[in-house]
Amino acid sequence: MIQSMPNGVDSKFRLVLLIARRAEQLMRGARPKVESDRPLKPTRLASAEFDHDQIQWGYGAEGGVLETQTEEQPDAEEMDGAVEEAEAEAEEEEAAR
């Protein structure tokens, strides 16, 4: 639980918004930036990341923008390509039977 405001965060509202956005990223598969000895819910994990100053963010549209997660989350085109390849392989296997 965060006891004080992280550096650069100007209000509790913004902090809650940023933690919620980071929790969404974690639920979609982003890797945690802090280690834990027990499993944590995404919101608790995101809160711990902010508490340890592990998250970078900037002012932007809709109250704040988290750093880009390039290595953690594949973009939509990569996902579409992987799905298409898997479907093509499945069709080839069926045709071979």
C-alpha positions, 0 to 999 in steps of 0.5 A: 500500500502506498503511504506517500505520493510518488515523485511527480504525481500531483494528486491522489486521483492521478495516482489511482488512474495510473495504478489502474492503467498499470494493472490493466497492462499486467492483466494483459500480460506485461511483466511485473517490475517488482518481485514478490514472495507471494502472488499479488492481485494486479492492482496491488502489484501495480501499487507496489511498482509505483511505491518502489518508483519502478514505473515511468509516466508522463502527462498526456491525454486522459490524465497520464500516459504510462511508459510504452511496453515494447518488450512486454506486449506485442503489437496488434500486427504481430499478434495478427500475423501469429494467429494467421500462421497458426491457422495456416498450420492447422489447415495444412495439418488437416489437409495432410490427414 
